[in-house]
Amino acid sequence: MAPLSGTTRFMFLSFAVIAAIAILQTPSLDSGNTASRREEIRWQPEAQPSIPSQDSREFVLSNEPCPNNIPELEPTASTAKDLELSVFIDLPGAISIAFLDTSEGYVAERTGLVYAFTSGELVAKPVLDLSSDTSIEMDQGLLGMAVSPDARWLYLNRTDRDGSSVLSAHSLGSDITSVGPEVEIMVVDQPSAMHNGGDLVFDSQENLLISFGDGGGLGDPYGHGQDLSTPLGSILRISVDPVAWPPHWPSPNNPDLGPNSDPRIWVNGVRNPFRFSFDEVTGDLWVADLGQQCVEEITVLSPDEAGANLGWNLVEGSRSFMGQPSRSLRAPNFEYRHGRGRCAIIGGFVLRNASHKSLKNRYIFTDMCGGQLMTLDPDEQSEVTSLPLFVDQPVSFGRDSKGNLYVVDLANGIWLLSSSK
């Protein structure tokens, strides 16, 4: 073989260095190494939890009649006649939407499919298909989705076939259909298919907040809501970097909740905080927590309330459950009892930039069982107005870069809320 010229040797060495750097920065595809790395980002209980007994106090309390002092939800009918819902994306099974701007983004199906869309039109084929490793039993599925502030990553929160919650990141290219393979960021084992939480929201400091329910069972029989050593029953606040290892860590200024506590916890004592959002003006965190058999609740946490304990399962809202309300437990700002066709609150957003006067500076929400859109005055949180608008199975809300509001309907797809004038 002829000797390599100086230029050729230089090019060869350059490519070798680049390849070595790429290998060091890319997770190995070796199955053993991949499994080992997964264990480093995985939370598992120290012992396998026992199956809850129907003789447990939690089970018994969960079947008692609700007290009479829980407020009924009796909204005032809105006088607005010029609001309408129009089909934005026809996609039964849709559960979450995330925008890149006013016209492009991604919509996820609960089954594990993610589609790109532009100007309300779906790209023909899904850009991600995780359906073969996504469980949809009970509260499971692909539940939450968010685009990173720099628009370089798409984050998903789903339940895999083993029943574990998986937070993953997928790189985004210049083409909206260019979505990279799964990079696992966090894995949390779940004791059951119930109360898996599921939302993902970035805060103004680019930290990622992710919600986990108590893991299921009537009355939180595993005690996760008040157990600070587990991510279950909590909202976590983490810093993320999919190309680093580990790919997530507790965010700076997270509260110190004591010995053996999980340093990622931002809020604990929640049952199933399926949807939450930030008020873009005040920075307040609006947490909509699904209740047991009596109470649906909204808690509005100011930025200095990190580490708040929302009380579950000592209390359900302001109702005594396994314990009693106390000063150490953060009471909800708003709550309503089950009944009258309502059973599961679906939280939305504080609409600071809404163009319609009936929506401006109001918090919009709905109930999965009733399907009617309602608004709440952030300053007078007992004042609820019902809009003359309904969807069949509301599961979340979305906003684009101009503040336009969308309702995600599991039965039909995505609706755009706008003025009919």
Phi, psi and chi 1 to 4 in degrees:
 res  aa     phi    psi   chi1   chi2   chi3   chi4
   1 MET       -  135.9  178.3 -177.1  -68.5      -
   2 ALA   -68.9  143.9      -      -      -      -
   3 PRO   -64.5  147.7   24.4  -34.5      -      -
   4 LEU   -73.1  140.2  -63.0  175.4      -      -
   5 SER   -70.7  166.0   68.2      -      -      -
   6 GLY   -59.7  -41.7      -      -      -      -
   7 THR   -65.2  -42.4  -59.6      -      -      -
   8 THR   -65.1  -42.6  -56.2      -      -      -
   9 ARG   -61.3  -39.5  -75.4 -162.4  -60.1  -89.9
  10 PHE   -62.9  -44.8  175.0   78.5      -      -
  11 MET   -65.0  -41.0  -68.1  177.3   64.3      -
  12 PHE   -61.8  -46.9  179.8   84.1      -      -
  13 LEU   -64.1  -37.3  -69.8  172.1      -      -
  14 SER   -62.6  -46.2  -62.4      -      -      -
  15 PHE   -63.7  -36.2  -78.1  122.0      -      -
  16 ALA   -64.7  -41.8      -      -      -      -
  17 VAL   -64.1  -44.9  169.5      -      -      -
  18 ILE   -60.6  -43.3  -68.0  170.7      -      -
  19 ALA   -63.5  -39.7      -      -      -      -
  20 ALA   -64.7  -41.5      -      -      -      -
  21 ILE   -62.8  -43.0  -68.0  172.5      -      -
  22 ALA   -61.1  -41.0      -      -      -      -
  23 ILE   -64.0  -39.8  -69.7  170.6      -      -
  24 LEU   -68.3  -31.1  -70.9  173.4      -      -
  25 GLN   -91.4  -10.7  -69.8 -175.2  -18.5      -
  26 THR  -107.9  130.0  -56.1      -      -      -
  27 PRO   -56.8  138.7  -23.2   32.4      -      -
  28 SER   -65.7  144.5  169.7      -      -      -
  29 LEU   -87.7   -3.0  -63.8  178.9      -      -
  30 ASP   -60.6  128.0  176.3   75.2      -      -
  31 SER   -61.6  -38.7   59.3      -      -      -
  32 GLY   -65.7  -43.5      -      -      -      -
  33 ASN   -66.5  -39.9 -172.4   52.2      -      -
  34 THR   -61.1  -44.0  -59.3      -      -      -
  35 ALA   -62.8  -40.9      -      -      -      -
  36 SER   -63.1  -43.1  174.6      -      -      -
  37 ARG   -65.7  -36.6  -69.3  170.0   71.7   90.7
  38 ARG   -61.2  -38.6 -167.6  176.6 -149.5 -113.3
  39 GLU   -64.3  -28.5  -67.7  -54.8  -54.2      -
  40 GLU   -70.4  -23.5  -66.5 -178.4   41.9      -
  41 ILE  -111.6   15.6   57.8  170.8      -      -
  42 ARG  -107.7  137.2 -177.7  178.4 -173.0  178.0
  43 TRP  -104.1  129.8  177.3   85.9      -      -
  44 GLN  -132.7  146.2  -65.2  175.7  -72.1      -
  45 PRO   -65.9  150.3   24.1  -32.7      -      -
  46 GLU   -62.4  -32.6  -66.9 -176.5   -0.5      -
  47 ALA  -134.4  148.9      -      -      -      -
  48 GLN   -63.6  121.5 -173.8   68.3   23.9      -
  49 PRO   -66.3  142.7   23.1  -32.3      -      -
  50 SER   -77.5  156.2   59.4      -      -      -
  51 ILE   -68.7  128.8  -61.6  173.7      -      -
  52 PRO   -58.6  139.5  -20.8   31.4      -      -
  53 SER   -89.0  143.5  168.6      -      -      -
  54 GLN   -73.0   -5.6  -66.2 -170.0    3.8      -
  55 ASP   -93.5   -1.1  -63.7  -33.5      -      -
  56 SER   -69.0  155.6   68.7      -      -      -
  57 ARG   -63.6  -37.0 -174.1  174.7  174.9 -138.8
  58 GLU   -60.6  -43.3  -68.7   89.8  -13.0      -
  59 PHE   -66.0  -43.6 -174.2   89.9      -      -
  60 VAL   -62.4  -47.1  171.5      -      -      -
  61 LEU   -64.1  -30.0  -69.9  174.3      -      -
  62 SER   -73.1   -9.5  -63.2      -      -      -
  63 ASN  -114.5   10.1  -72.6  -80.0      -      -
  64 GLU   -83.7  152.7  -71.8 -172.2   -8.7      -
  65 PRO   -61.5  148.5  -20.6   31.9      -      -
  66 CYS   -74.2  142.2  -61.7      -      -      -
  67 PRO   -65.8  159.4   22.6  -32.2      -      -
  68 ASN   -81.7  -10.5  -64.7  -36.4      -      -
  69 ASN   -89.0    5.0   60.6  -11.5      -      -
  70 ILE   -79.0  128.0  -56.4  170.9      -      -
  71 PRO   -66.1  139.9   23.1  -33.1      -      -
  72 GLU   -76.3  151.8  -60.8  -83.3    4.7      -
  73 LEU   -88.4  107.0  179.8   54.2      -      -
  74 GLU  -126.5   75.9  -62.9  177.7  -24.2      -
  75 PRO   -70.1  154.6   26.6  -33.9      -      -
  76 THR   -85.3  134.1  -58.4      -      -      -
  77 ALA   -68.0  133.9      -      -      -      -
  78 SER   -71.4  145.9  171.7      -      -      -
  79 THR   -87.8   -5.0   57.8      -      -      -
  80 ALA   -65.8  125.5      -      -      -      -
  81 LYS  -114.4   -1.6  -56.1  -62.6 -177.9 -176.4
  82 ASP  -114.2   26.1   55.5  -14.9      -      -
  83 LEU  -103.7  145.0  -72.9  171.8      -      -
  84 GLU  -147.8  157.5   67.6  176.2    7.1      -
  85 LEU  -109.2  126.9  -70.0  169.7      -      -
  86 SER  -123.1  150.1   56.7      -      -      -
  87 VAL   -66.6  123.8  175.7      -      -      -
  88 PHE   -99.3  -48.0 -180.0   67.5      -      -
  89 ILE  -138.0  123.9  -66.2  175.4      -      -
  90 ASP   -85.9  103.2 -177.7    1.9      -      -
  91 LEU  -155.7   83.4 -174.6   66.0      -      -
  92 PRO   -56.8  137.7  -25.8   35.6      -      -
  93 GLY    98.7   -6.0      -      -      -      -
  94 ALA   -64.3  141.2      -      -      -      -
  95 ILE  -131.9  -19.4 -162.3  163.9      -      -
  96 SER  -156.0  149.5 -176.3      -      -      -
  97 ILE  -134.5  142.0 -171.4  168.8      -      -
  98 ALA  -137.6  128.8      -      -      -      -
  99 PHE  -100.3  143.9  -77.5   86.7      -      -
 100 LEU   -89.9  -34.3  -67.7  169.7      -      -
 101 ASP  -155.7 -147.1   51.5   33.6      -      -
 102 THR   -82.7  -15.6   57.6      -      -      -
 103 SER  -125.4  -18.0   62.4      -      -      -
 104 GLU  -121.3  151.7  -67.7 -172.7  -28.3      -
 105 GLY   172.4 -155.8      -      -      -      -
 106 TYR  -135.9  144.9  -59.2   94.2      -      -
 107 VAL  -128.6  135.7   59.0      -      -      -
 108 ALA  -110.0  143.3      -      -      -      -
 109 GLU   -96.4  149.9  -75.7 -172.1    5.5      -
 110 ARG   -59.7  -28.0 -178.0  179.9  170.6 -136.1
 111 THR   -71.9  -11.0   56.4      -      -      -
 112 GLY   112.1    7.5      -      -      -      -
 113 LEU   -95.4  142.2  -61.1  178.3      -      -
 114 VAL  -126.7  127.9  177.7      -      -      -
 115 TYR  -112.2  146.6  -69.0   87.8      -      -
 116 ALA   -89.4  151.4      -      -      -      -
 117 PHE  -140.6  154.0   66.7   84.5      -      -
 118 THR  -142.5  128.7 -180.0      -      -      -
 119 SER    52.8   39.1  -59.4      -      -      -
 120 GLY    79.2    4.8      -      -      -      -
 121 GLU  -110.6  127.6  -65.0  -67.6  -29.4      -
 122 LEU   -73.3  140.4  -71.9  179.6      -      -
 123 VAL   -66.9  140.7  174.7      -      -      -
 124 ALA   -54.5  -47.5      -      -      -      -
 125 LYS  -105.2  147.8  -65.9 -177.4  179.1  179.5
 126 PRO   -61.9  142.8   19.8  -29.8      -      -
 127 VAL   -82.2  -18.8  -65.1      -      -      -
 128 LEU  -139.0  137.9  -72.7  173.3      -      -
 129 ASP  -130.7   97.4 -176.4   -6.7      -      -
 130 LEU  -106.7   16.8  -57.1  173.6      -      -
 131 SER   -63.1  -30.2   58.5      -      -      -
 132 SER   -71.1  -16.5   63.5      -      -      -
 133 ASP  -126.5   34.8 -168.5   31.2      -      -
 134 THR  -128.7  122.4  -60.6      -      -      -
 135 SER   -91.1  140.1  174.5      -      -      -
 136 ILE  -122.6   26.9   56.2  171.9      -      -
 137 GLU   -73.0  134.2 -177.9 -177.2   -5.3      -
 138 MET    49.5 -112.5  -59.7 -178.0   76.7      -
 139 ASP   -89.8   10.0  -65.0  -19.2      -      -
 140 GLN   -86.5  175.5  -62.9  176.9  -27.4      -
 141 GLY   131.8 -173.4      -      -      -      -
 142 LEU   -79.2  111.2 -160.5  174.2      -      -
 143 LEU  -108.1  -32.6  -56.7  174.7      -      -
 144 GLY  -140.9  157.4      -      -      -      -
 145 MET  -154.1  143.5  179.6  170.3   61.9      -
 146 ALA  -153.6  144.8      -      -      -      -
 147 VAL   -95.9  136.2  172.8      -      -      -
 148 SER   -63.7  154.3   63.1      -      -      -
 149 PRO   -56.6  -30.0  -27.9   36.1      -      -
 150 ASP   -89.2    4.3   61.7    7.3      -      -
 151 ALA    59.6   25.5      -      -      -      -
 152 ARG   -98.4  -15.1  -66.4  179.0   56.7 -163.0
 153 TRP  -138.8  143.4  -64.2   92.1      -      -
 154 LEU  -108.6  124.0  179.6   67.8      -      -
 155 TYR  -105.8  139.8  -72.0   85.8      -      -
 156 LEU  -126.9  147.0  -55.6  179.0      -      -
 157 ASN  -123.1  112.3 -174.2   -6.9      -      -
 158 ARG  -140.6  169.4   67.7 -178.3  177.4   87.1
 159 THR  -107.1  123.0  -44.4      -      -      -
 160 ASP   -82.4 -179.8   67.8   15.3      -      -
 161 ARG   -65.7  -21.3  -74.4  -67.5 -177.6 -174.9
 162 ASP   -84.5   -3.6  -66.7  -31.5      -      -
 163 GLY    88.5    8.1      -      -      -      -
 164 SER   -90.1  144.9  -61.6      -      -      -
 165 SER   -78.4  131.7  -68.5      -      -      -
 166 VAL  -124.2  121.2  178.1      -      -      -
 167 LEU   -94.6  122.3  169.2   63.7      -      -
 168 SER  -129.3  159.1   63.9      -      -      -
 169 ALA  -123.2  146.1      -      -      -      -
 170 HIS  -135.1  123.5  -55.6 -100.4      -      -
 171 SER   -66.7  147.0   61.1      -      -      -
 172 LEU  -114.1  132.3  -61.4  178.0      -      -
 173 GLY   -97.1 -173.9      -      -      -      -
 174 SER   -68.9  -29.4   56.4      -      -      -
 175 ASP   -87.7  131.9 -176.7  -20.1      -      -
 176 ILE   -60.4  -24.0 -167.5  172.6      -      -
 177 THR   -86.7   -4.3   62.7      -      -      -
 178 SER   -88.2   93.1  178.4      -      -      -
 179 VAL  -121.5  126.5  179.6      -      -      -
 180 GLY   -77.3  171.2      -      -      -      -
 181 PRO   -70.1  170.5   26.6  -34.8      -      -
 182 GLU   -69.4  130.4  179.8  178.2   69.3      -
 183 VAL  -116.3  112.1  178.0      -      -      -
 184 GLU   -72.6  131.6  -70.6 -170.5  -15.1      -
 185 ILE  -104.7  -38.0  -54.9  -63.0      -      -
 186 MET  -156.8  142.9  178.9 -167.5  -57.3      -
 187 VAL  -129.7  129.1 -179.8      -      -      -
 188 VAL  -127.7  117.8  172.9      -      -      -
 189 ASP   -68.5  140.9  -77.1    7.3      -      -
 190 GLN  -114.2  137.8  -64.6  -81.5   -0.9      -
 191 PRO   -77.1  -16.6   27.3  -34.4      -      -
 192 SER  -155.1  178.2   80.5      -      -      -
 193 ALA   -89.2   12.3      -      -      -      -
 194 MET  -110.8  150.8  -58.8  168.7   63.1      -
 195 HIS    55.3   57.4  -46.6  165.9      -      -
 196 ASN   -92.8    2.7  -70.2  173.4      -      -
 197 GLY    66.3 -131.8      -      -      -      -
 198 GLY   132.4   -8.3      -      -      -      -
 199 ASP   -87.6  158.6 -144.8    0.7      -      -
 200 LEU  -137.2  127.6  -64.8  173.1      -      -
 201 VAL  -145.6  133.1  177.7      -      -      -
 202 PHE   -89.2  139.5  -79.7   93.7      -      -
 203 ASP   -92.1 -177.4   66.7   13.8      -      -
 204 SER   -69.8  -16.2   58.9      -      -      -
 205 GLN   -96.6   10.4  -70.0   79.5   46.5      -
 206 GLU    68.5   22.3  -59.4 -171.9   -0.4      -
 207 ASN   -83.3  150.5  -58.9  -64.8      -      -
 208 LEU  -102.6  126.7 -179.8   60.6      -      -
 209 LEU  -103.4  135.5  -79.6   79.3      -      -
 210 ILE  -135.4  135.8  176.6  171.7      -      -
 211 SER  -105.1  141.5   63.4      -      -      -
 212 PHE  -129.7  132.9  -65.7  101.8      -      -
 213 GLY   -76.4 -174.7      -      -      -      -
 214 ASP   -77.9   -2.8   63.9   13.5      -      -
 215 GLY    93.6    0.0      -      -      -      -
 216 GLY    95.0  179.9      -      -      -      -
 217 GLY    87.9  142.1      -      -      -      -
 218 LEU   -64.9  122.7  -71.1  177.2      -      -
 219 GLY    81.1   12.6      -      -      -      -
 220 ASP    59.7   61.6 -173.3   17.6      -      -
 221 PRO   -65.7  -18.5   26.6  -35.9      -      -
 222 TYR   -84.2  -10.8  -55.2  111.9      -      -
 223 GLY    73.4   25.0      -      -      -      -
 224 HIS   -70.4  -31.5  -68.4  145.2      -      -
 225 GLY   -58.4  -33.0      -      -      -      -
 226 GLN  -109.9   15.6  -65.5  -59.2  -50.0      -
 227 ASP  -104.7  107.5 -176.6   -7.3      -      -
 228 LEU   -80.0   -1.4  -68.1  170.9      -      -
 229 SER   -88.4   -6.9   69.8      -      -      -
 230 THR  -118.2  147.1  168.1      -      -      -
 231 PRO   -73.8  -15.3   25.3  -33.5      -      -
 232 LEU   -68.4  146.5  -60.7  177.1      -      -
 233 GLY    73.0   24.9      -      -      -      -
 234 SER  -144.5  164.1  -59.8      -      -      -
 235 ILE  -109.6  123.9  -64.0  175.8      -      -
 236 LEU   -96.3  152.2  -51.4 -174.2      -      -
 237 ARG  -126.3  115.5  178.9  175.1  178.4 -100.7
 238 ILE  -131.2  156.0   57.4  174.7      -      -
 239 SER   -95.8  141.6  -62.4      -      -      -
 240 VAL  -130.3  142.9  -71.4      -      -      -
 241 ASP  -153.0  100.2 -175.9   -6.0      -      -
 242 PRO   -63.2  -17.9  -23.1   35.0      -      -
 243 VAL   -98.8    2.4  -60.8      -      -      -
 244 ALA  -101.6  169.1      -      -      -      -
 245 TRP  -137.2  124.5 -167.3  -95.6      -      -
 246 PRO   -70.6  156.9   27.8  -36.2      -      -
 247 PRO   -80.5   -5.7   28.8  -34.1      -      -
 248 HIS  -147.1  157.1   84.9  -87.0      -      -
 249 TRP  -157.3  162.0   56.5   93.1      -      -
 250 PRO   -58.8  136.1  -22.5   33.2      -      -
 251 SER   -68.1  151.4  -65.4      -      -      -
 252 PRO   -58.4  146.2  -22.1   31.9      -      -
 253 ASN    69.8   15.5  -56.8  -43.3      -      -
 254 ASN   -64.6  150.2  -87.3    7.6      -      -
 255 PRO   -69.9  146.6   26.7  -35.7      -      -
 256 ASP   -90.5  108.6 -178.0   -3.6      -      -
 257 LEU   -98.9   12.9  -59.9  176.8      -      -
 258 GLY   107.9  175.7      -      -      -      -
 259 PRO   -58.1  140.4  -21.1   31.8      -      -
 260 ASN    67.0    6.9  -58.5  -42.0      -      -
 261 SER   -81.3  153.4   62.8      -      -      -
 262 ASP   -76.2  116.8 -170.2  -35.4      -      -
 263 PRO   -70.4   -3.3   26.3  -34.7      -      -
 264 ARG   -87.4  -11.1  -60.1  170.3  -63.7 -179.0
 265 ILE   -70.9  129.2  -67.3  176.3      -      -
 266 TRP  -104.6  -38.2 -171.2 -114.0      -      -
 267 VAL  -142.5  138.0  174.1      -      -      -
 268 ASN  -128.1 -178.7   76.8  -67.0      -      -
 269 GLY    75.7   34.6      -      -      -      -
 270 VAL  -112.0  153.0  -69.7      -      -      -
 271 ARG   -94.0  -54.7 -179.9  178.7  176.6  -87.0
 272 ASN  -156.8   78.5 -166.2   20.1      -      -
 273 PRO   -78.2   79.1   29.3  -32.7      -      -
 274 PHE   -66.7  -35.3 -175.5   53.3      -      -
 275 ARG  -138.3  139.1  -61.9  -62.9  179.0 -137.8
 276 PHE  -149.9  163.2   60.3   92.2      -      -
 277 SER  -158.8  164.6   65.0      -      -      -
 278 PHE  -102.6  141.4  -76.4  100.9      -      -
 279 ASP   -76.9  116.6 -177.7  -26.8      -      -
 280 GLU   -67.8  -17.1   59.4 -167.8   17.2      -
 281 VAL   -91.2  -49.5  170.9      -      -      -
 282 THR   -91.7  -20.6   65.3      -      -      -
 283 GLY    79.6    4.8      -      -      -      -
 284 ASP   -68.0  143.9  -67.8  -15.5      -      -
 285 LEU   -98.0  119.0  179.5   65.2      -      -
 286 TRP   -97.9  112.0  -72.9   66.0      -      -
 287 VAL  -107.9  118.7 -179.8      -      -      -
 288 ALA  -101.4  112.3      -      -      -      -
 289 ASP  -111.2  125.3 -163.8   10.4      -      -
 290 LEU   -74.6  133.2  -79.7   68.7      -      -
 291 GLY   -89.4 -179.2      -      -      -      -
 292 GLN   -77.8  -98.7  179.0   65.8   36.4      -
 293 GLN  -116.3    0.0   80.6  -90.4   33.8      -
 294 CYS  -125.4  -40.7  -65.1      -      -      -
 295 VAL  -126.8  134.6 -177.9      -      -      -
 296 GLU  -108.2  141.2  -60.4  -60.0  -55.5      -
 297 GLU  -141.7  153.9   61.5 -174.6  -83.3      -
 298 ILE  -126.5  130.1  -63.9  172.3      -      -
 299 THR  -121.6  130.2  -53.4      -      -      -
 300 VAL  -109.3  110.3 -174.4      -      -      -
 301 LEU  -105.4  124.4  -60.5  167.9      -      -
 302 SER   -73.6  162.3   63.1      -      -      -
 303 PRO   -58.4  -24.3  -28.0   36.6      -      -
 304 ASP   -89.7    9.7   62.1   -2.4      -      -
 305 GLU  -102.6   25.3  -70.3 -172.7  -84.4      -
 306 ALA   -58.3  138.0      -      -      -      -
 307 GLY    90.0    6.9      -      -      -      -
 308 ALA   -62.8  142.0      -      -      -      -
 309 ASN  -105.5  111.5 -178.0  -12.5      -      -
 310 LEU   -81.9   -0.6  -86.3   54.9      -      -
 311 GLY   102.4  -23.1      -      -      -      -
 312 TRP   -67.3  135.6  176.8 -110.2      -      -
 313 ASN  -104.3   18.6   69.5   -4.5      -      -
 314 LEU   -66.4  -36.9  -62.0  174.8      -      -
 315 VAL  -136.9  157.3  -65.8      -      -      -
 316 GLU  -116.3  100.7 -178.8 -168.1   11.2      -
 317 GLY    67.6 -126.9      -      -      -      -
 318 SER   -97.6    6.9   59.6      -      -      -
 319 ARG   -90.0  134.5  167.5 -151.0  177.9 -160.8
 320 SER   -63.5  138.1  -61.5      -      -      -
 321 PHE  -129.8  -97.6 -165.7   70.9      -      -
 322 MET   -82.1  -10.6  -67.7  -70.9  -72.2      -
 323 GLY  -144.9 -151.6      -      -      -      -
 324 GLN  -130.6  150.8  -61.9  -68.5  -31.5      -
 325 PRO   -57.3  144.0  -23.2   34.1      -      -
 326 SER  -152.9  172.2   69.4      -      -      -
 327 ARG   -67.8  -21.8  -70.7 -173.3  177.1 -177.7
 328 SER   -78.1  -11.7   64.8      -      -      -
 329 LEU  -107.1  132.2  -54.9  178.5      -      -
 330 ARG   -80.7  112.9  177.5   60.1  157.0   82.8
 331 ALA   -72.8  150.1      -      -      -      -
 332 PRO   -67.7  154.6   25.0  -33.8      -      -
 333 ASN   -81.3  -27.4  -66.7   74.3      -      -
 334 PHE  -151.1  139.6  173.1   74.9      -      -
 335 GLU  -151.6  157.4   62.4 -177.0   -8.5      -
 336 TYR  -148.5  154.2   63.2   89.2      -      -
 337 ARG   -85.9  157.0   70.0 -179.8  -63.2  136.8
 338 HIS   -66.3  158.7  -72.0 -175.5      -      -
 339 GLY   118.6  173.2      -      -      -      -
 340 ARG    56.3   36.1  -61.3 -172.6  177.5 -176.7
 341 GLY    77.0   20.1      -      -      -      -
 342 ARG  -125.5  140.2  -60.6 -175.8  179.9  101.3
 343 CYS  -151.3  -18.2   68.5      -      -      -
 344 ALA  -152.4  109.5      -      -      -      -
 345 ILE   -72.8  139.9 -169.6  167.9      -      -
 346 ILE  -120.9  108.3  -57.8  -63.1      -      -
 347 GLY   -78.1  153.6      -      -      -      -
 348 GLY  -125.9 -124.9      -      -      -      -
 349 PHE  -135.3  156.3  -57.6   97.4      -      -
 350 VAL   -81.7  121.3  178.5      -      -      -
 351 LEU   -95.2   82.0  -54.9  175.5      -      -
 352 ARG   -73.0  -32.9  -63.5  -64.3 -174.9 -175.2
 353 ASN  -108.4   20.2  -61.9  -43.6      -      -
 354 ALA   -64.0  138.6      -      -      -      -
 355 SER   -79.3  -26.7   57.2      -      -      -
 356 HIS   -85.4  131.9 -162.2  -77.3      -      -
 357 LYS   -62.9  -28.1   63.1  179.9 -179.1  179.7
 358 SER   -75.4  -13.7   66.5      -      -      -
 359 LEU  -107.7  -23.6  -59.5  177.2      -      -
 360 LYS   -60.8  130.8 -169.7  173.8 -179.6   62.6
 361 ASN    60.9   28.0  -65.3  -38.4      -      -
 362 ARG  -116.1  152.0  -53.9  -83.8  -63.6 -172.6
 363 TYR   -93.6  125.7  174.9   77.8      -      -
 364 ILE  -102.0  138.4 -168.6  164.7      -      -
 365 PHE  -153.4  176.3   70.0  101.1      -      -
 366 THR  -153.2 -176.3 -175.5      -      -      -
 367 ASP  -128.4  133.0 -171.6  -73.2      -      -
 368 MET   -59.2  -33.2 -175.4 -178.3  -69.2      -
 369 CYS   -82.4  -33.2  -65.8      -      -      -
 370 GLY   -89.8  -39.9      -      -      -      -
 371 GLY    79.5    0.8      -      -      -      -
 372 GLN   -87.1  138.1 -176.2  171.9   29.3      -
 373 LEU   -78.8  136.7  -57.7 -170.1      -      -
 374 MET  -135.7  157.7  -66.4  170.4  -80.2      -
 375 THR  -128.9  153.7   66.7      -      -      -
 376 LEU  -128.4  137.5  179.3   69.0      -      -
 377 ASP   -80.2  117.3 -174.5  -18.1      -      -
 378 PRO   -59.8  -26.0  -24.3   34.8      -      -
 379 ASP   -89.9  -26.0  -61.3  -41.4      -      -
 380 GLU  -126.0   80.7  -61.2  -69.7  -21.6      -
 381 GLN   -76.2    5.9  -69.6  165.9   -2.4      -
 382 SER   -99.1   -3.1   61.0      -      -      -
 383 GLU   -94.2  107.5 -178.9 -172.8  -36.3      -
 384 VAL  -116.8  135.7  179.6      -      -      -
 385 THR  -119.1  133.8  -60.3      -      -      -
 386 SER   -96.9  134.1   59.7      -      -      -
 387 LEU   -91.8  151.9  -58.0  175.5      -      -
 388 PRO   -80.1   48.3   30.6  -35.0      -      -
 389 LEU  -135.7  135.6  -59.2  169.1      -      -
 390 PHE  -134.9  148.7  -65.1   80.4      -      -
 391 VAL  -128.7  160.7  -62.2      -      -      -
 392 ASP   -71.7  -51.0  -70.4  -24.0      -      -
 393 GLN  -138.6   75.6  -72.7 -176.7  -90.0      -
 394 PRO   -67.9  135.2   26.7  -34.7      -      -
 395 VAL  -129.3  -15.3  -74.7      -      -      -
 396 SER  -172.1  173.4   62.2      -      -      -
 397 PHE  -122.1  163.5  -69.7   83.7      -      -
 398 GLY  -144.5  157.3      -      -      -      -
 399 ARG  -136.1  142.1  -76.7 -170.6  -60.4 -174.3
 400 ASP   -93.7 -176.0   63.1   25.2      -      -
 401 SER   -69.3  -15.1   58.5      -      -      -
 402 LYS   -96.7    2.1  -71.6 -172.8  176.3  179.3
 403 GLY    86.5    7.2      -      -      -      -
 404 ASN   -64.9  142.6  -63.9  -46.8      -      -
 405 LEU  -104.3  139.3 -175.1   74.4      -      -
 406 TYR  -128.7  146.7  -57.4   81.4      -      -
 407 VAL  -114.6  128.1 -173.5      -      -      -
 408 VAL   -95.2  122.3 -177.1      -      -      -
 409 ASP  -118.0  113.4  175.7    2.3      -      -
 410 LEU   -58.6  -28.0 -168.9   64.5      -      -
 411 ALA   -82.4  -26.5      -      -      -      -
 412 ASN  -129.9  -35.5  -61.3  -71.4      -      -
 413 GLY   135.7 -140.1      -      -      -      -
 414 ILE  -110.4  129.8  -44.7  -63.7      -      -
 415 TRP  -110.3  141.9  -59.6   91.7      -      -
 416 LEU  -100.3  127.8  169.3   63.0      -      -
 417 LEU   -94.5  123.4  175.6   60.2      -      -
 418 SER  -151.8  174.5   59.0      -      -      -
 419 SER   -85.5  138.8  174.2      -      -      -
 420 SER   -82.2   -7.6   58.3      -      -      -
 421 LYS   -84.2      -  -70.7 -174.4  176.1  179.3
